[in-house]
């Protein structure tokens, strides 16, 4: 499948090569033209292709559904957006969040910005969010996709080679992950490979995987820093964002190594951010306490829900860090407590003896806290019932599993299996 997908993308890229003229890559930013900006003929075609490709993307990915988060991110974009860019009637920004635990963000040339939950969940404050969004906005404002497409044909051939390498890497990594028993990671690689390679989303491939080359990526960094400084954000936080990425991409086993492997080396971006801070001193961040509170309110659910995705992938360390942060922001969130219970059970499976017993006890305590806060949530009842069943506490298991069936929706996929467990318990005389 991967090789067929690669060939299909290769054919599309070759067509793109033929359509690309030798037009100049020296084009002004949209903001430099202001309200009088008109896209060139090939740029109009690029935007049309971009919108069509985005439609395919939206059919495939899961968009994180949080209208207040969308509003918050768009407000940051509005704060960063230069007046001359905002005044242009032909292009406007829209921000969407993809439910995906990998660390990435990308932009389509017509103004659609995408951020993965995995990257959002790593942000510590609004200044770091502004670093990511400002970078992607500069790709749009400075017309980087157009400039990239107009570049010499050998760069298109470079993209062609990367498409083939990406397909081969994905096939190899997926197979190795499956052989090691990391089925969640294998499935995640399959999904991402099919999305970017199988669907032939060459614009997303450039924006999210290949990058635009060191020069344009550096320009996007500096454009983002300029936007941050003009908007009152603390540009010193940019270096911390890239340090987070450096920590992830330094681990070959991480999925993120695929996404950032062809971007400029993260170390260069750290140095660039540090140099910008040295030559453009930033004062203390001018955010108010209310602004920081808004960041925590809007990002807490993302951090928690991304932890659930990482749990499914078996990335327990990442999930634990995220759940610790989410719990600190809101100690009485029953979903966070329930996920902590799941985490403890997953950790218990990796050990034995007294350590296993302690982790199972911690899981039980987390589930019980979740039930105390929201007794109508079926999930912790199911988890408690299954834990009790494994421990041989039939009466407790029967009570909790019955409660789960009472509370869970009629269409829950596991209702039949839970009924089977109850029948066993009833036959053995545990249910009264």
Phi, psi and omega in degrees: 000317183297321182289323175296319179297319180297318180297321180296317179294321178301315180299318180295322180292325178294321175298318179299321178301315183293327182282340184280123181272181178268032180297157184296145173267359180271079180248145181284156173299153178302321182294336180288338180265330177075215184296338181277004183296134173228129179293147176289172183299313180290334177288321175300317177296321178299315179296320178298314177298322180297315180293322178293319179294321179298322178301317177297319180301314184293336176286340187256319186273166173259119178275131179290120189268097177207090184302324181290325175295316178302317179298318181296314180295321179293328177294322176295317177301317178298323178292324182280335189290123179296147182305321182293330177283317181296333184283347183285124184282348187270344184217137177215158184270148169221137182247130173233148179250127178265131179284091188202121188282001176281160186266100180199161174205150177203167183227142169270150187295343179271003171114001178277125180251139180233137176228135177280148176301326180300322179284317178302319184293343179270351181285141183256344181198173184292331178298321178291322174301317180296328177300312182294311184292321180297323177298310182292323177298323180293326174303319181287308185300320183269006171060045186293324180294320177298314181295323179294315181294330181277355182291173186300153184299332181297334175288327175294321176297324176299319177294321177302313180296322180294323179299315178296315180298321179297318179296315180295318179299313183298316179299316181294313182295318179299315181296317181295319179298317180296318180297327180277359181088006179271070188290330177296316179294319179300316180295322181295318178297318179301315182297314183293321180294317179296323181296307187274328182260311184297323180275355179068035182275076188292329179290316176295325179298315178296311187291321188262334187244303187286323188077173185261007185098159187302317185297312183286327176294321176295321177297321178294321176301309184293324176296321176295318178298319180298316178298317180299313182296319180293336183262001177088013177275158181273105183291346178294340179287341181299318180301323181293325178299312183289332175294324176298316179295323179297321179298321182284314185286349177281352182255107184301334182283348183283142177298328183299338180301331178292313186291321185262001184298329183255000174284164173307147182306136184299328179300324178294324181288325175297315179297321179297316179296321180293319179294320177300315179298327180289320184269345178230076184305136180252135176284182177298146180302137183264021176286149177267168177300324179298322179295319178295321178296322178297319177303312182295319180297315185282329184269339182304311179298325179296314180300315179297312184289329175291328175300322178297319178296320180291326174300316180298330179276353183079014178270076190291325179297314178297315180299319181297316179299316182292319180292326177297318178293316181297320180292323178296326180286325180211094185293344185250030175272113184296328180293319177299316180296320178296320177294325176298320175300315177299319179299314181298321178294319178296321178292325179296327180294342182265006181217186178208183177066215184296323179298319179296316180298320179296318180293321178294323177294321177295322177296314179300318180297319180295317179296319181293322175298318179299319180292321178300323181282317181222086182292350180270358177279120184287333190301309181295333175295318178297314182296320178295319180297317180293321178297316179295322178300314181296327181280350181088012178268081188296320183296315180293319179299317181299316181297314184289321180290325174297318179297321178300314180296326178293326187264332186285151179295154183300332183269007180302131188294333186263008183298319180297317180294320179295322176298321177300316179298320180294320177300319177297316181295319179294318179299325182273004174082020181272340185258127181228000000 
